[in-house]
Amino acid sequence: MQKVIKMSSELVLIDREVLLAELQHAFDAKTAEVLLRVLDKVAAQVRDTGVTREDFRELKQIVAELVSAQARTEEQVRELVKAQARTEEQVRELAEAQARTEEHVT
């Protein structure tokens, strides 16, 4: 069973000794040490970026909220298009009525 360490940055890393033992099963000791140092550097870079699982969860929630807001906006635009069409029809009818009125007056 692997031992897991939770670091302050929320990054979860496998215990170095466990990882080294696993690397030594596949590589000679020197190569395993080099690979472990490389993995340490990668883990440090990931940790230093400051992006955590919680950050991704929050981002997913924000994106979901934006999708919902976009859907509401699209529905409102559809309603505005319908209202605009009704307004244009009413203006057309008024123009026709105005033309008939002018025809009767002259």
C-alpha positions as CSV (number, residue, x, y, z in Angstrom):
1,M,0.0,0.0,0.0
2,Q,1.3,3.4,-0.9
3,K,1.7,6.1,1.7
4,V,0.3,9.5,0.7
5,I,1.3,12.9,2.0
6,K,-1.0,15.9,1.7
7,M,1.0,19.1,1.2
8,S,-0.1,22.6,2.2
9,S,-0.8,23.4,-1.5
10,E,-3.4,20.7,-1.6
11,L,-1.1,18.7,-3.9
12,V,-1.1,15.0,-3.1
13,L,2.2,13.3,-3.5
14,I,3.3,9.7,-3.1
15,D,5.8,9.3,-0.3
16,R,9.3,9.6,-1.8
17,E,10.6,6.4,-0.3
18,V,7.8,4.4,-1.7
19,L,8.2,6.0,-5.1
20,L,12.0,5.4,-5.0
21,A,11.4,1.7,-4.2
22,E,9.0,1.4,-7.2
23,L,11.5,3.2,-9.5
24,Q,14.3,0.8,-8.3
25,H,12.2,-2.2,-9.4
26,A,12.4,-0.9,-13.0
27,F,15.7,1.0,-13.0
28,D,19.2,0.8,-11.5
29,A,19.7,2.8,-8.2
30,K,21.4,5.8,-9.9
31,T,18.7,6.1,-12.6
32,A,16.0,5.8,-10.0
33,E,17.5,8.7,-8.0
34,V,17.7,10.9,-11.1
35,L,14.1,10.1,-12.0
36,L,13.0,10.9,-8.4
37,R,14.8,14.3,-8.5
38,V,13.0,15.0,-11.8
39,L,9.7,14.0,-10.4
40,D,10.4,16.3,-7.3
41,K,11.0,19.2,-9.7
42,V,7.8,18.5,-11.6
43,A,5.9,18.3,-8.4
44,A,7.4,21.5,-7.2
45,Q,6.5,23.3,-10.4
46,V,2.9,22.0,-10.2
47,R,2.7,23.1,-6.6
48,D,4.2,26.5,-7.3
49,T,1.6,27.2,-10.0
50,G,-0.9,27.5,-7.2
51,V,-3.6,25.6,-9.0
52,T,-5.4,23.1,-6.8
53,R,-8.2,20.6,-7.2
54,E,-10.4,23.0,-5.3
55,D,-9.5,25.7,-7.9
56,F,-10.6,23.4,-10.6
57,R,-13.9,22.6,-8.8
58,E,-14.5,26.3,-8.4
59,L,-13.8,26.9,-12.0
60,K,-16.2,24.1,-13.0
61,Q,-18.9,25.7,-10.9
62,I,-18.3,29.1,-12.4
63,V,-18.4,27.6,-15.9
64,A,-21.7,25.9,-15.0
65,E,-23.1,29.2,-13.8
66,L,-22.0,30.9,-17.0
67,V,-23.6,28.2,-19.1
68,S,-26.9,28.7,-17.2
69,A,-26.7,32.5,-17.5
70,Q,-26.0,32.2,-21.2
71,A,-29.0,30.0,-21.6
72,R,-31.2,32.5,-19.8
73,T,-29.7,35.3,-22.0
74,E,-30.5,33.4,-25.2
75,E,-34.1,32.8,-24.0
76,Q,-34.4,36.5,-23.3
77,V,-33.0,37.4,-26.8
78,R,-35.6,35.0,-28.3
79,E,-38.4,36.8,-26.4
80,L,-37.0,40.2,-27.6
81,V,-37.0,39.0,-31.2
82,K,-40.6,37.9,-30.9
83,A,-41.5,41.3,-29.3
84,Q,-39.7,43.1,-32.0
85,A,-41.6,41.2,-34.7
86,R,-44.9,42.1,-32.9
87,T,-43.8,45.8,-32.8
88,E,-42.9,45.8,-36.5
89,E,-46.3,44.3,-37.3
90,Q,-48.1,47.0,-35.3
91,V,-46.1,49.7,-37.0
92,R,-47.0,48.2,-40.4
93,E,-50.7,48.2,-39.4
94,L,-50.4,51.8,-38.1
95,A,-48.8,52.9,-41.4
96,E,-51.6,51.2,-43.4
97,A,-54.2,52.9,-41.2
98,Q,-52.4,56.3,-41.6
99,A,-52.4,55.8,-45.4
100,R,-56.2,55.0,-45.3
101,T,-56.8,58.1,-43.2
102,E,-54.8,60.3,-45.5
103,E,-56.7,58.8,-48.5
104,H,-60.1,59.7,-46.9
105,V,-59.0,63.2,-46.0
106,T,-57.8,64.1,-49.5
